[in-house]
Amino acid sequence: NLKSTDGSNNDLASQIDTKIASAIKINGVKSYKVYYSANTNATVDLNNADNGWTTELIADVKSYLIEVNDVLKNGGAFNFAYNFKTPENMEYSMIGKTIYSVYYTVSEIVGNVPKMINASVVGLKTTNIPVLNSTMKIFDYNTNVEYQNGQDIPSGRMLKYVLSVKNSGKDVAKDVSYNIVANDYTALYEFTDKYKNKYVKLSNNKIDGKILNIEPGETVNVEYLVYKDRIGEEGKTPYEDQRIVKLTVNIFAEKYGYDEKIDLNNNLSEGGIATFLIPSAEENFDEMNLNGQYGFDLYVKNNSFTKQNNVLIKMIVPKELTIKSSNYNKMKFDERTRELVFDIGTLNTRYDVYKDEIPGQVDENKKSFQKISISFQLNAEADVKSEIELKAETYVDVKKKVDTSKILKYSLKNVLNVDVLVRSNVGNNQTLLDTDRLEYISEVVNKSNDVQRITIVDKLPVSVDIDKYFVKIGNNPEKEYKSSNLAISIDENINSGEKVQLRVITKPTYLGSVESLMPVSNMVDIYVNSNKYGSYTINNVIKGTANRYSENFKKAGEQYKSSKNDTEYKYNISGNVWNDMNLNGIKDYDELNIKDINVYLYNENGKDLIYDQFGNPRIVKTDEDGNYLFNNLKSGNYVVVVDYDSNKYNLTNYKANLSEELNNSKFINKDIANKKVAITDVLVINKSSIYNVNLGLISNVKFSLKLMQSINKVVINNRTLSVKDFRNYLRVDLNKKEINDSKAYVEYNILVKNNGLLAGYSNSIVDYIPDGFEFEPEMNNGWRIGENNYVYNDTLSNVLLNPGEVKEVKLILSYKITNNKLKLTHNVAEIAESVSVDGLQDSNSKSFNKNEDEDDFAYADIYFTNTNIMNTIFKIILLIIIIIIMFLNFINIKKYKEGGKNEG
């Protein structure tokens, strides 16, 4: 039913078009008559011809009426049942609803009274299941040029076949299996390791594989290499399988009823020169280490029907590599240009290398291919953050370039995946006093998926004295070590995601004058898996605090300046204000600083503001890096007060981790003059400065962007369907002409609303493009094709969204309409990147995670259907659902009373 049966015409919002598929069977009464109608909204009036009631079971039954002439006794009941049909290929989360009304008469004191009662709405919903679709594409391994199915492919090219399985449903697809079978004379290669650029030849021409998980909206790609070079001149390749590369792919997941077959057939045409550069078969390296030696095999082959003369192979050797050896002696290397040239000479055709010009013994003076082995060493001084590229280019007749190998890329930063933070307790390039404590802190976070060996070497300046150092790994307690060496090193295996910290405690040397200065530099080297990752320098300046000696006794590196002046105003209090986004009470390396916060210095009683020696109040603001500084203080007791916006922030935990003294928060809340401020404990300056008096704030004003999506219009040929209200579902009924290879253009309206209390930016929106749709760049200004062939819009990245404000972008996608594409289409968009003006992330959504339960995720559905008899689109499947009901659609009940009892 589309509308209710009680005459109110309330829309049931049913999305499934069902039909009665059997005669209605009734049990429990003897006298009745059943009527059927093709009118979905037929009423109970049997005399109204528009209702179309008939006792014949017609083909397209949408409504039924049961007229019962028996008297239903008190407590009596009967039931009826029927079968109905649903369309095939229903999409997920579709809802079908039906209802029936009972009309009856009851005998009351005033006589027979007609009454009506509605049964409960009965609903069906298709489950959230995976919806799978697969494609197989063919690419040239070297050039990435795509070949279409049925297109001629040059002989002797290494081909990359990419199987893509997409899940456009709303549930995870698990254990999707596939098998690939190639025809004879075809070599298959399987990818073995993402760092090795390496494929291994399979022993037969069949592959069986399984994809364990495919998330909703995700496309999983699996690739294999195929090599075939058997084509030759007339009569030299007698078997058809020698001249054709043929793959049959079966993809199936029985639990979801998914089974798809793809056949790919391509004839081979005359080839040319083919060049391949691969890691040596004897090598088994999956990462490069400094001073490591690595071998490669270089192949060049003539797949044409003619001889190729004056063949050269050229390579540019990266500066990070040194040539160690090669089995080929006809090569030249130019140190200045880094060009390596192999002189190959002449390459015959593959059928012109035999003695006596007939297949048999090979003439050693003739060749159609050449294999060259070469090894390189990664130099010790190489920058491990650089990316090493290797490729080979082949020329014929000396100057004519005919082929380029696939570029092999080795990026040490993929292997040595760490974050490094090196600092001092007073900050880089800051001045400290010779009575202060100076700490050097080096931290390395292992961001790879594997255990990595981290080495930290700290080379301390000669102008400091070391007392002790601490090592902390992960969440383990700090370990203390004593040392007087000016070089401290640690070497530890660090698990994935863990951090290792080296903290060295030093004391600066005393200088000779209050105006003496001494620059000091601390050098830190970081090694990962024995590779030098980087060198880091921390620069500070030490300032004297007393007039101790004359220039004749100045120390090495001291910038001595004689002075008779001295003052007690010489010490510092400094700290940092940051946004503790992960609420852990610790300032992490990637958390944001907060600028322009007022910071006050008070007497220890917290009531009297401190004034400097010139009578100015000690009030400062945090700078761009969130830092504040009170300098030129005398020894004494102080408290620091921070005036923060309590409507916007709360304080993070006080001294959450005592072992993180340099990074934790040292403030608590206090009400002063009915205003909430952050205040420290009493800070005691006793002839040395105090650093890292930090404050962590937690934003309580949330930043949140919401994404909404609707359908603006659909254009099919010369017909335009415009949608006036904001709707994310539209059913499009197509006529016979429109189904015959028409193209629909769907305009989606995507809205971004600032749902929070902070202004911010929607830096990027991603649309995942539903299966069967195409993106046409010329129709979509501001959209671009990006990763995984999704489309992105960055036009709002510089548009400030204030709270409550809404901005929109439009996206037009095309859809080619054919009989097998009449279905519900599901377009999904998501905010890929957003940030508040204060640098905060969305408080209730994680960008780019395809989570439909978050409000940064929106979809719009279009259901393309055929108005010309549904069975031309759907195969009818019979779902037999027996509905036992204790009510009638139409019942005439006669009740009477006799002797104070109800009888019938």
Sequence and secondary structure as in RCSB ss.txt:
>XXXX:A:sequence
NLKSTDGSNNDLASQIDTKIASAIKINGVKSYKVYYSANTNATVDLNNADNGWTTELIADVKSYLIEVNDVLKNG
GAFNFAYNFKTPENMEYSMIGKTIYSVYYTVSEIVGNVPKMINASVVGLKTTNIPVLNSTMKIFDYNTNVEYQNG
QDIPSGRMLKYVLSVKNSGKDVAKDVSYNIVANDYTALYEFTDKYKNKYVKLSNNKIDGKILNIEPGETVNVEYL
VYKDRIGEEGKTPYEDQRIVKLTVNIFAEKYGYDEKIDLNNNLSEGGIATFLIPSAEENFDEMNLNGQYGFDLYV
KNNSFTKQNNVLIKMIVPKELTIKSSNYNKMKFDERTRELVFDIGTLNTRYDVYKDEIPGQVDENKKSFQKISIS
FQLNAEADVKSEIELKAETYVDVKKKVDTSKILKYSLKNVLNVDVLVRSNVGNNQTLLDTDRLEYISEVVNKSND
VQRITIVDKLPVSVDIDKYFVKIGNNPEKEYKSSNLAISIDENINSGEKVQLRVITKPTYLGSVESLMPVSNMVD
IYVNSNKYGSYTINNVIKGTANRYSENFKKAGEQYKSSKNDTEYKYNISGNVWNDMNLNGIKDYDELNIKDINVY
LYNENGKDLIYDQFGNPRIVKTDEDGNYLFNNLKSGNYVVVVDYDSNKYNLTNYKANLSEELNNSKFINKDIANK
KVAITDVLVINKSSIYNVNLGLISNVKFSLKLMQSINKVVINNRTLSVKDFRNYLRVDLNKKEINDSKAYVEYNI
LVKNNGLLAGYSNSIVDYIPDGFEFEPEMNNGWRIGENNYVYNDTLSNVLLNPGEVKEVKLILSYKITNNKLKLT
HNVAEIAESVSVDGLQDSNSKSFNKNEDEDDFAYADIYFTNTNIMNTIFKIILLIIIIIIMFLNFINIKKYKEGG
KNEG
>XXXX:A:secstr
  B SSSS  B       EE S  EEES SSEEEEEES TT  S TT GGG  BSS  TT  EEEEEE S   TT
   EEE  EEE SS  TT EEEE  EEEEEEEETTEEEEEEEE   EEEE      EEEEEEEEETTT  EE TT
  EETT EEEEEEEEEE SSS EEEEEEEEEE TT EEEEEEETTTTEEEE SSSEEEEEEEEE TT EEEEEEE
EE     STTS  SHHHHEEEEEEEEEEGGGTEEEEEEEEEEEE   EEEEEEE TT   SS  TT EEEEEEEE
EE SSS EEEEEEEEE  TTEEEEEES  SEEEETTTTEEEEEEEEE  TTS BGGGSSSSB TT  SEEEEEEE
EEE TT  TTSEEEE  EEEETTTEEEEE   EEEEHHHHS EEEEEEETT TTEEEETTS EEEEEEEEE SSS
 EEEEEEEE  TTEEEEEEEEEETTS  EEEE   SEEEEEEEE TT EEEEEEEEEE   SSTT EEEEEEEEE
EEETTEEEEEEEEEEEEE  S    GGG  TT B        S  EEEEEEEEE TT SSB  TTS B  S EEE
EEETTSSSB B TTS B EEE  TTSEEEEEEE SEEEEEEEE  TTTEEE  BTS GGGTTTBB  EEEEETTE
EEEE   EEESSS B    EEEEE S   EEEEEEEEEEEETTEEEE  S  SEEEEEE HHHHTTEEEEEEEEE
EEEE SSS EEEEEEEE   TTEEE GGG TTEEE GGG EEE TTTTS B TT EEEEEEEEEEEE GGG SEE
EEEEEEEEEEETTS   SS  TTS  TTSTTEEEEEEEEEESS GGGT   EEE      SS SEE    EEETT
EEE 
